[in-house]
Amino acid sequence: MWYRANGDTVTLTLHIQPGAKKSGIAGLHGDALKIRLAAPPIEGRANEALLKYMAGLFDVPIRQVVLLHGEQSRHKVISVAGSQIDPETLIGEMD
C-alpha cells in the first residue's frame, strides 16, 4: 500500500520523476505513487516543488506537509497532516 492513515495524518510513499514537462500524478509504481514534477532535481528545487504540489492536492498549508525520508532520492516518504482529502481520490487525478 502506498499510503497509511493514522488519525489526521497520512504518510505517503512516492516515486518522483523530476524534470517532467508538467507536474502531475502518473499512477502507481510498485508500492509507491508516481509523481511527475516540472522542477529540476537541483539544489532542492524538486523537493520544494513536491511539498507545494502535495499541499495543493491535499488542500493544506505547506507547513503541514513534511518530507520524512528521501531528500536525495527519487523514492520519498512524506506526511500530510490535517487534510480531509482521501488519498485514494488522487489516483483519479492522473494525467
The 8 nearest C-alpha neighbors of each residue, nearest first, counted from 0:
[[1, 30, 2, 31, 3, 12, 29, 11],
 [0, 2, 31, 30, 12, 11, 32, 3],
 [3, 1, 11, 10, 0, 12, 9, 4],
 [4, 2, 10, 9, 5, 11, 1, 0],
 [3, 5, 9, 8, 6, 10, 2, 7],
 [6, 4, 8, 7, 9, 3, 10, 80],
 [5, 7, 8, 4, 9, 81, 80, 3],
 [6, 8, 81, 80, 5, 9, 82, 4],
 [9, 7, 80, 5, 6, 79, 4, 81],
 [8, 10, 4, 79, 78, 3, 5, 11],
 [11, 9, 78, 3, 2, 77, 4, 79],
 [12, 10, 2, 77, 76, 1, 13, 78],
 [13, 11, 76, 31, 1, 75, 2, 32],
 [14, 12, 32, 31, 75, 33, 74, 76],
 [13, 15, 33, 74, 73, 31, 32, 34],
 [14, 16, 73, 34, 33, 35, 17, 13],
 [15, 17, 35, 36, 34, 18, 19, 14],
 [18, 16, 36, 39, 19, 40, 38, 35],
 [17, 19, 39, 37, 38, 36, 20, 16],
 [20, 18, 37, 21, 36, 17, 35, 22],
 [21, 19, 37, 18, 22, 36, 35, 38],
 [22, 20, 37, 19, 36, 23, 35, 18],
 [21, 23, 36, 35, 37, 19, 20, 24],
 [24, 22, 35, 34, 94, 25, 21, 93],
 [23, 25, 34, 93, 26, 33, 35, 94],
 [24, 26, 33, 93, 34, 23, 94, 35],
 [27, 25, 33, 24, 32, 90, 93, 28],
 [26, 28, 32, 33, 31, 29, 25, 30],
 [27, 29, 31, 33, 32, 30, 26, 14],
 [28, 30, 31, 27, 32, 1, 0, 33],
 [31, 29, 1, 0, 28, 27, 32, 12],
 [32, 30, 1, 13, 12, 28, 29, 14],
 [31, 33, 27, 13, 28, 26, 14, 1],
 [34, 32, 14, 25, 26, 27, 28, 13],
 [33, 35, 24, 15, 25, 23, 16, 14],
 [34, 36, 16, 22, 23, 19, 15, 17],
 [37, 35, 22, 17, 38, 19, 18, 16],
 [36, 38, 19, 21, 18, 22, 20, 17],
 [39, 37, 45, 18, 36, 17, 44, 48],
 [38, 40, 18, 41, 17, 45, 44, 37],
 [41, 39, 45, 17, 44, 43, 38, 42],
 [40, 42, 39, 43, 44, 45, 38, 46],
 [43, 41, 44, 40, 45, 39, 46, 47],
 [44, 42, 46, 45, 41, 47, 40, 70],
 [43, 45, 47, 46, 42, 41, 48, 40],
 [44, 46, 38, 48, 40, 47, 43, 39],
 [47, 45, 49, 43, 48, 44, 50, 70],
 [46, 48, 44, 50, 49, 45, 43, 51],
 [49, 47, 45, 51, 46, 50, 52, 44],
 [48, 50, 46, 52, 47, 51, 45, 53],
 [49, 51, 53, 47, 52, 48, 54, 64],
 [52, 50, 54, 48, 49, 53, 61, 55],
 [53, 51, 49, 55, 50, 54, 48, 56],
 [52, 54, 56, 50, 55, 51, 49, 57],
 [55, 53, 59, 51, 61, 57, 52, 56],
 [54, 56, 58, 52, 53, 57, 51, 59],
 [57, 55, 53, 54, 58, 52, 89, 59],
 [56, 58, 54, 55, 84, 59, 82, 53],
 [59, 57, 55, 56, 54, 82, 60, 84],
 [58, 60, 54, 57, 82, 61, 63, 55],
 [61, 59, 62, 63, 54, 58, 64, 55],
 [60, 62, 54, 63, 64, 51, 59, 50],
 [61, 63, 60, 64, 65, 59, 54, 50],
 [64, 62, 80, 61, 60, 79, 65, 59],
 [65, 63, 79, 61, 62, 78, 50, 54],
 [66, 64, 78, 77, 67, 63, 79, 62],
 [65, 67, 77, 68, 76, 78, 64, 70],
 [66, 68, 77, 76, 65, 78, 69, 75],
 [69, 67, 76, 75, 66, 70, 77, 74],
 [70, 68, 75, 72, 71, 74, 76, 73],
 [69, 71, 72, 68, 75, 46, 66, 43],
 [72, 70, 69, 73, 43, 74, 75, 40],
 [73, 71, 69, 74, 70, 75, 15, 68],
 [72, 74, 15, 14, 75, 16, 69, 71],
 [75, 73, 14, 72, 13, 69, 15, 76],
 [76, 74, 69, 13, 68, 12, 73, 14],
 [75, 77, 12, 68, 67, 11, 13, 66],
 [78, 76, 66, 67, 11, 65, 10, 75],
 [79, 77, 10, 65, 9, 64, 11, 80],
 [78, 80, 64, 9, 8, 63, 10, 65],
 [81, 79, 8, 63, 7, 82, 9, 78],
 [80, 82, 7, 8, 83, 79, 59, 63],
 [83, 81, 84, 57, 80, 59, 58, 7],
 [82, 84, 85, 81, 57, 58, 7, 59],
 [85, 83, 82, 57, 86, 58, 88, 56],
 [84, 86, 87, 88, 83, 89, 82, 57],
 [87, 85, 88, 89, 84, 2, 90, 9],
 [86, 88, 89, 85, 90, 91, 84, 2],
 [89, 87, 86, 90, 91, 85, 92, 84],
 [90, 88, 92, 91, 87, 86, 93, 85],
 [91, 89, 92, 88, 93, 87, 26, 24],
 [90, 92, 89, 88, 93, 87, 94, 24],
 [93, 91, 89, 90, 24, 94, 88, 23],
 [94, 92, 24, 91, 25, 90, 26, 23],
 [93, 23, 24, 25, 92, 26, 91, 22]]
